[in-house]
């Protein structure tokens, strides 16, 4: 996601969904970036701001009563660098400029049916409001996401109640026979999918989650693991265990992170033959990045 400067939200009437999106976006972008991001909305058949949209947004402390319902043809399209369309059952306005476009299909909360009572209409507007808020939180978070790593493989491990039956299923799903297995795990290695996928038996026995139950990416070299550590710190991500070279089990250069939900993520690289030849007699790990206070 690039660091866009002007976000335009579009739906047909510019009455409900795009108006609530504009209200939320103004709040969220301002809180995160001050005045860096301009936000606007428009429609192909503008019909005025829906009173239920105003009420639903007032409930979360955002006043959109002063918003106007604008025709997309009159929008300042020359400065727009991100367009978000929110139509589901209708045909959304089209912006022909070469600009990043996202489509969030959300059902129009306005039933346009006099038989639907006000409580139900407001419930629908609240549902749309909250869905827009959730999507926008991710959009805002991605705007200043740091430059990513360049992994060559993705690793994932899951627990399963029946190892044999799961092996049969995933062999079919992945189109790959397992590379190896024991009574505790089955490992699939797919060069085609660039995936290392492990099934772990869920038999009630304790597993050492640092080495077995986790996600991970192979970044290819010791240098890349060290750089991942430094970049994770710079980005404010949680370093669970610092970059180090381990020798027991599968020798690796590895860094352990925790994602925002507390899931363990291993950033790793397999040792070259020359690196493996340096294994110490005691097989104790080699720390690759000193603690911040010692640098």
LINSULJO-V48389 format. One record per residue. N is the residue number from 1. RES is the residue in three letters. SS is DSSP state (~ for helix, > for strand, _ for the rest). OMEGA is omega in whole degrees, -180 to 180 (NA if undefined). NEAR is the number of other C-alpha atoms within 8 Angstrom. Layout:
# LINSULJO-V48389
N & RES & SS & OMEGA & NEAR
N & RES & SS & OMEGA & NEAR
This chain:
# LINSULJO-V48389
1 & UNK & _ & -179 & 5
2 & UNK & _ & -179 & 4
3 & UNK & _ & -179 & 6
4 & UNK & _ & -176 & 9
5 & UNK & _ & -178 & 9
6 & UNK & > & -179 & 12
7 & UNK & > & 179 & 14
8 & UNK & > & 177 & 12
9 & UNK & > & -176 & 16
10 & UNK & > & 162 & 17
11 & UNK & _ & -170 & 15
12 & UNK & _ & -172 & 13
13 & UNK & _ & -174 & 13
14 & UNK & _ & -173 & 20
15 & UNK & _ & -172 & 13
16 & UNK & _ & -174 & 14
17 & UNK & ~ & -177 & 16
18 & UNK & ~ & 177 & 14
19 & UNK & ~ & 178 & 15
20 & UNK & ~ & 178 & 13
21 & UNK & ~ & 178 & 13
22 & UNK & ~ & 179 & 12
23 & UNK & ~ & 178 & 12
24 & UNK & ~ & -175 & 12
25 & UNK & ~ & 177 & 11
26 & UNK & ~ & -179 & 10
27 & UNK & ~ & -173 & 9
28 & UNK & ~ & 178 & 11
29 & UNK & ~ & 179 & 13
30 & UNK & ~ & 179 & 12
31 & UNK & ~ & -176 & 7
32 & UNK & ~ & -169 & 7
33 & UNK & ~ & -178 & 8
34 & UNK & _ & -177 & 8
35 & UNK & _ & -177 & 7
36 & UNK & _ & -171 & 8
37 & UNK & _ & 175 & 12
38 & UNK & > & -177 & 9
39 & UNK & > & 175 & 11
40 & UNK & > & 177 & 9
41 & UNK & > & -179 & 13
42 & UNK & > & 179 & 17
43 & UNK & > & 178 & 15
44 & UNK & _ & 178 & 13
45 & UNK & _ & -174 & 8
46 & UNK & _ & -174 & 13
47 & UNK & _ & 180 & 8
48 & UNK & _ & -177 & 9
49 & UNK & _ & -178 & 14
50 & UNK & _ & 180 & 8
51 & UNK & ~ & 179 & 6
52 & UNK & ~ & 175 & 10
53 & UNK & ~ & 178 & 14
54 & UNK & ~ & -179 & 12
55 & UNK & ~ & -178 & 8
56 & UNK & ~ & 180 & 12
57 & UNK & ~ & 175 & 14
58 & UNK & ~ & -180 & 10
59 & UNK & _ & 179 & 7
60 & UNK & _ & 173 & 6
61 & UNK & _ & 180 & 6
62 & UNK & _ & -178 & 10
63 & UNK & _ & 178 & 9
64 & UNK & _ & -177 & 11
65 & UNK & _ & -179 & 6
66 & UNK & _ & 178 & 5
67 & UNK & _ & 174 & 7
68 & UNK & _ & 178 & 6
69 & UNK & _ & -167 & 14
70 & UNK & _ & 178 & 11
71 & UNK & > & -177 & 11
72 & UNK & ~ & 180 & 10
73 & UNK & ~ & -179 & 5
74 & UNK & ~ & -179 & 6
75 & UNK & _ & 180 & 8
76 & UNK & _ & -172 & 6
77 & UNK & ~ & -178 & 5
78 & UNK & ~ & -178 & 4
79 & UNK & ~ & -178 & 6
80 & UNK & _ & 175 & 12
81 & UNK & _ & 172 & 10
82 & UNK & > & 178 & 12
83 & UNK & > & 177 & 14
84 & UNK & > & 177 & 12
85 & UNK & > & -173 & 14
86 & UNK & _ & -178 & 14
87 & UNK & _ & 177 & 16
88 & UNK & _ & -176 & 10
89 & UNK & _ & -180 & 6
90 & UNK & _ & 176 & 6
91 & UNK & _ & -177 & 7
92 & UNK & _ & 172 & 11
93 & UNK & _ & -177 & 11
94 & UNK & _ & 173 & 4
95 & UNK & _ & -173 & 5
96 & UNK & _ & 180 & 4
97 & UNK & _ & 176 & 4
98 & UNK & _ & -175 & 4
99 & UNK & _ & 179 & 8
100 & UNK & > & -178 & 7
101 & UNK & > & 173 & 8
102 & UNK & > & 178 & 8
103 & UNK & > & 177 & 8
104 & UNK & _ & -177 & 9
105 & UNK & _ & 180 & 8
106 & UNK & _ & -179 & 9
107 & UNK & _ & 179 & 8
108 & UNK & _ & -179 & 11
109 & UNK & _ & 179 & 10
110 & UNK & _ & -176 & 8
111 & UNK & _ & -178 & 7
112 & UNK & _ & -176 & 4
113 & UNK & _ & -176 & 5
114 & UNK & _ & -179 & 5
115 & UNK & _ & 179 & 4
116 & UNK & _ & -175 & 8
117 & UNK & _ & -174 & 7
118 & UNK & ~ & -180 & 6
119 & UNK & ~ & 180 & 6
120 & UNK & ~ & 178 & 8
121 & UNK & ~ & 180 & 13
122 & UNK & ~ & 177 & 10
123 & UNK & ~ & 180 & 8
124 & UNK & ~ & 178 & 10
125 & UNK & ~ & 177 & 13
126 & UNK & ~ & 179 & 9
127 & UNK & ~ & 178 & 8
128 & UNK & ~ & 179 & 13
129 & UNK & ~ & -177 & 13
130 & UNK & ~ & 177 & 8
131 & UNK & ~ & 178 & 8
132 & UNK & ~ & 180 & 12
133 & UNK & ~ & -179 & 10
134 & UNK & ~ & 179 & 8
135 & UNK & ~ & -179 & 8
136 & UNK & ~ & 178 & 12
137 & UNK & ~ & 178 & 9
138 & UNK & ~ & 179 & 8
139 & UNK & ~ & 180 & 8
140 & UNK & ~ & -179 & 11
141 & UNK & ~ & -177 & 8
142 & UNK & ~ & -175 & 8
143 & UNK & ~ & -180 & 10
144 & UNK & _ & 177 & 7
145 & UNK & _ & 180 & 7
146 & UNK & _ & 178 & 5
147 & UNK & _ & -173 & 4
148 & UNK & _ & 173 & 4
149 & UNK & _ & 178 & 6
150 & UNK & _ & -176 & 5
151 & UNK & _ & 176 & 9
152 & UNK & _ & -177 & 9
153 & UNK & > & 174 & 10
154 & UNK & > & -180 & 12
155 & UNK & > & 175 & 13
156 & UNK & > & 177 & 12
157 & UNK & > & 176 & 12
158 & UNK & > & 176 & 9
159 & UNK & > & -180 & 9
160 & UNK & > & -179 & 10
161 & UNK & _ & -179 & 7
162 & UNK & _ & -173 & 8
163 & UNK & ~ & -177 & 13
164 & UNK & ~ & -179 & 6
165 & UNK & ~ & 178 & 7
166 & UNK & ~ & 177 & 10
167 & UNK & ~ & 179 & 11
168 & UNK & ~ & -179 & 8
169 & UNK & ~ & -175 & 8
170 & UNK & ~ & 172 & 9
171 & UNK & ~ & 176 & 11
172 & UNK & ~ & -175 & 8
173 & UNK & ~ & -177 & 7
174 & UNK & ~ & -176 & 6
175 & UNK & _ & -177 & 7
176 & UNK & _ & 169 & 10
177 & UNK & _ & 177 & 6
178 & UNK & _ & 177 & 11
179 & UNK & _ & -179 & 8
180 & UNK & > & 175 & 7
181 & UNK & > & 172 & 9
182 & UNK & _ & 176 & 6
183 & UNK & _ & -177 & 4
184 & UNK & _ & -176 & 8
185 & UNK & > & 175 & 11
186 & UNK & > & -177 & 14
187 & UNK & > & 172 & 12
188 & UNK & > & 174 & 13
189 & UNK & > & -177 & 11
190 & UNK & > & 175 & 9
191 & UNK & _ & -180 & 6
192 & UNK & _ & 180 & 5
193 & UNK & _ & -177 & 5
194 & UNK & _ & -174 & 10
195 & UNK & > & 170 & 13
196 & UNK & > & -170 & 12
197 & UNK & > & -174 & 10
198 & UNK & > & 171 & 12
199 & UNK & > & 180 & 14
200 & UNK & > & -179 & 14
201 & UNK & > & 178 & 11
202 & UNK & _ & -175 & 9
203 & UNK & _ & 179 & 5
204 & UNK & _ & 179 & 4
205 & UNK & _ & -178 & 5
206 & UNK & _ & 176 & 4
207 & UNK & _ & 177 & 6
208 & UNK & _ & -167 & 7
209 & UNK & _ & -180 & 7
210 & UNK & _ & -177 & 7
211 & UNK & _ & -175 & 6
212 & UNK & _ & -169 & 9
213 & UNK & _ & -173 & 13
214 & UNK & _ & 169 & 15
215 & UNK & > & 179 & 12
216 & UNK & > & 175 & 11
217 & UNK & > & 176 & 13
218 & UNK & > & -178 & 13
219 & UNK & _ & 165 & 14
220 & UNK & _ & -176 & 10
221 & UNK & _ & 176 & 11
222 & UNK & ~ & 180 & 9
223 & UNK & ~ & -179 & 6
224 & UNK & ~ & 177 & 9
225 & UNK & ~ & 178 & 16
226 & UNK & ~ & 180 & 11
227 & UNK & ~ & 177 & 8
228 & UNK & ~ & 178 & 11
229 & UNK & ~ & -177 & 13
230 & UNK & ~ & -179 & 8
231 & UNK & ~ & 176 & 8
232 & UNK & ~ & 177 & 11
233 & UNK & ~ & -179 & 10
234 & UNK & ~ & -180 & 7
235 & UNK & ~ & -180 & 7
236 & UNK & _ & 178 & 6
237 & UNK & _ & -174 & 10
238 & UNK & > & 175 & 9
239 & UNK & > & -179 & 12
240 & UNK & > & 174 & 7
241 & UNK & > & -174 & 7
242 & UNK & > & 179 & 13
243 & UNK & > & -178 & 14
244 & UNK & > & 173 & 12
245 & UNK & > & 179 & 12
246 & UNK & > & -173 & 13
247 & UNK & _ & -178 & 11
248 & UNK & _ & -176 & 6
249 & UNK & _ & 176 & 4
250 & UNK & _ & 180 & 6
251 & UNK & _ & -176 & 11
252 & UNK & > & 157 & 11
253 & UNK & > & -173 & 15
254 & UNK & > & 176 & 13
255 & UNK & > & 179 & 15
256 & UNK & > & 176 & 13
257 & UNK & > & 167 & 13
258 & UNK & > & 177 & 13
259 & UNK & _ & -176 & 10
260 & UNK & _ & 177 & 5
261 & UNK & _ & 179 & 5
262 & UNK & _ & 178 & 6
263 & UNK & _ & 179 & 9
264 & UNK & > & 179 & 11
265 & UNK & > & 179 & 12
266 & UNK & > & 170 & 12
267 & UNK & > & -168 & 14
268 & UNK & > & 172 & 15
269 & UNK & > & 177 & 13
270 & UNK & > & -178 & 10
271 & UNK & _ & 170 & 12
272 & UNK & _ & 178 & 6
273 & UNK & ~ & 180 & 6
274 & UNK & ~ & 178 & 7
275 & UNK & ~ & -180 & 8
276 & UNK & ~ & -180 & 9
277 & UNK & _ & -180 & 6
278 & UNK & _ & -177 & 6
279 & UNK & _ & -179 & 8
280 & UNK & _ & -178 & 6
281 & UNK & _ & -178 & 4
282 & UNK & _ & 179 & 4
283 & UNK & _ & 176 & 9
284 & UNK & _ & -178 & 7
285 & UNK & _ & 173 & 8
286 & UNK & > & 177 & 7
287 & UNK & > & -177 & 9
288 & UNK & _ & 179 & 9
289 & UNK & _ & 180 & 9
290 & UNK & _ & 175 & 8
291 & UNK & _ & -175 & 7
292 & UNK & ~ & -178 & 5
293 & UNK & ~ & -179 & 4
294 & UNK & ~ & -180 & 5
295 & UNK & _ & NA & 5
